Amino acid sequence: MVDVDRAVVAMLDKEGCHFEILVDADKALELRKGKSVSVWDVVAVEDVFKDAKKGLKASTNDVKRIFGTDNVEEVFLRIIKDGHVPVTSKHLAQEREEKRKKLVAIIHRNAVDPRTGVPHPPQRIEAAFEEAKVRIDEGKTAEQQLDDVLKKIRIILPIKFETREIEVIIPASYASHSFGMLKRYNLTREEWLGDGSLKAVVNIPAGITDEFFSEINKITRGEAETKILRTH
C-alpha cells in the first residue's frame, strides 16, 4: 500500500455521482499505460470516497449502481483508468524525456542526410534538438509532434525521409534460416529459385539500411548478394 502522506486524489464523475480514491500518482499513471502494476501497489486506502479530504465515504449503493459491482479492486481500476489522476512534475519530465528519445529514434531510423545518403547519428540529432530549442509537448504523442520538430531542426540539420527497396539473393544453405529474419522487415516479394536459393525484396526505412545489410551478412557469412533497386 502507498503512504497516505504521498498520495493524491484520483477522481471520477459519472451519472451525477462523484468518486475519489487516494493513489500514488506515478504508479497510477503506469497502470493506465497498461504496465504490470498491482492495484494494491497504487492505492493508499481501501475505501472509495465522495470527498477524500473530509473522509466522507461514497455510498455503497451508489458504487454498486454506477460500477455494476461491489468488488473494490474493480472499482479502483475503473476510477484509475477512466477518471482523472493528477500528474506530478516528475511524471511530466519523464513523459517529455521518453517522447524526446522516441522522436530521435524515429528520425534516426527513417531519415538520412540528403548530401550523403547516410543516417544522422542519434547524438547529432539530439544536438540539433538542443540548438533548435525544441520543446517536447508531454500531452501529444511523438508522432503527433514529428512534423513540428522536423521544421525546427531542418534549419540546422539537413534531413530527408526516404525508404529503400532492396533485392537480396541468399544461397540455398542459408535461405530457410534467413527467411524468418527477412519477414521481420517489410518483405514485399519472395521467389525460391531452382537451386534452392531465395530471391527476396524488402522495403525498409533508409536509416536502417546498414543495420539490414549487417544482419544479412552475419547470417549468410557475407555470401548474400544485395542490391538497392530504388529509393523513394
N, C-alpha and C positions, 0 to 999 in steps of 0.2 A: 504493500500500500504506500501511497505517496504522503509525504509530510504535509499536514494541513496548512502549515505556515507558508509553504511554497506553492500551494495550489491556486488555480484561477477558476473562475466560474464559466463553465460551458452551458449554453442555454438553447432551448428550442421552444418556439411558439407554434402551436398547431391547434386548429379548430377552437380558437378562443381560450386555450389553456397555455400557461407558461410553466416551463420546467427548467430546473437548474441542477447541475451536479458539480462537484469540486474535482478538478483534474490537474494533472501535470501537463502544462501546455505543449511542451516539446513531444512528449510521448503520445499525447492525444493526436497531434498532427501527423506523427509517424503512423499511427493506426489508421488514420484517414487516408493515407497514401497506400495502404494495403500491406504495410510491413508487418512482420510477425511480432506483434506486441500483445501481451495478455491484458484484458480489460482491468484485471486486478492490479496490474502494474501502472495503470493510468489514473484510476480514481483514488481519491483521498478518504472519502467517506461513503459507506454503503447505504446512502439514502438519496432519494430524489426529492428536491425541494421546489417550492414555488417562490421562495425567497431565501437563498442560502445565507445571506448576511444576517438576517433576522432569525435564522434557524427554523423557518416555517416549512414544514414538510408538505409535499404535494399530496392531494387526496388519493388514496389507494384506488377508489372508484374511477377517478379521472385518469390515472395511469393506465388502468386496465382497459378503459373505454378507448382511449386515444391510441395506445400501442398494441392493443389486442392481446396483451399478456401481462402477467404479474411477475414474470421472470426478470429479476432486476438486472442480470447480466445483459439480456437482450435489450432492455430499456436503455441501459448505459450506452451500448453500441449505437442505438438509433440516435440518441442525443448527440453523441460524439460525431457520428458520420453525417447526420442531416442538419445538425444545428450549427451554432456559431461558437468557435473556440478562439479566444483571444490569442494573438500572435505576439511572441516576445521579440525584442530587438535582436537577440541571439539567433532566433529561428530565421528572422528576415535576412540576417547577414549570411547564414548558411544557405538559404534559398538563392541569394544572389550569387554566391560563390559556385554553387552547383550548376546554375544556369550559365554562368560565365565559362566554366570548364566545358560544358556541353557545346556552347557556341564555338569555342576554339576548336573542339574536336570535329564539329560539322564542317567548319571551313577547311581544316587541315585535310579531312578525308575527301572532300568534294571539289576543292579548288586548286588551281595551280597559278604560278607566276606566268602570265602570258608571254613574257620575254624569253623564258627558258623552258616552259612546259613542265617545270618541276614544282611539287607542292612546297608551300612555305612551312618551315619548321614551326611547331607549336609555340616555341619561345619567341619567335619573330611575330607571330600573330598576337600573342599576349602583350608584347611591347607596343604593337600598334594600338591595341585597346587602351593602353595607358596613355600613349601620346595623343590619341584622339579623344581622350577623356570620355570613353564610352560608359554610360550609366546603365546598369542592368536593372530591369523592372521585375521585381520578385512576383508581381501579380500576373505576368504573362509567361507563356511557355518560351523556351529558347527559340523554337521555330517561328513563333509569332513576332519575335524581335529581330530575326535574322536580317531582313531587308534593311531596317533602320541601322543596324550595326554595320552592315556592308557599306552603306552610303558614307558613314563616318570614316571607316578605316581605309576605304579605297583612295582617299586623299593622300594617305601615307603609304599604302601598300597596294601595288597592282595585283588584282585578283580576277581570275576568270574561272567560272564554274563550267566544268565540262565532264562528259563521260567518254569512255573509250571502248570500242568494240574490238575484242582481241580473239584471234584464232589460235587454237592450241592443238598440236598433234602429239599424242602421247603413245610411246611404244607399247606393244601388247603386254609386256611383262609388268608394266606399271598402270595399265589402263583401268582395271577394275578398282584398284586401290585409290586412284586419283579421282574417280568419278564422284565419290562422296564429297570430296573437297570442292570440286567444281560446282556441285549443287548448292553449296553454301553461298556461292556468288550468284549473279543473275545469269544463269545458263539459258541461252536463247536457242541454241542449235546443238545437236549431237549426231554423230554418224560413226557407226562401227565399221571400220574398213575390213577388207578381205583378209588381211594379215593379222587381224585381231587388235590392231591399234585403234585409238579413239581420236576422232577429229571433232573438236567442240568449239563453240563460240560463246564468249561471255561478254556481258555489257557491264562495266564497272565504273565507279567514280574515279576520275583521273588521279586523285590524291593517293589512292591505294594501289596504283599500278606496280610500283616497286615491291610492295608487300605481296601482291599476287604472284609476280614473277619469282620472288624469293621462295614462296611456298611451293610453287610448281617445281622449281629446280631442286628443292630439297627432297621432294617425294620421288622425283624421277632421276635423281643424281645428275642433273644437268642434261639429260638426254631428250627432253621435250623440245619441240620446235614451236616458237611463238611468233606471232606477227600482229601488229596493230593494223586492223583493217580500215578503221576510220575513227575520227574524233568528232564529237558533236556536243 
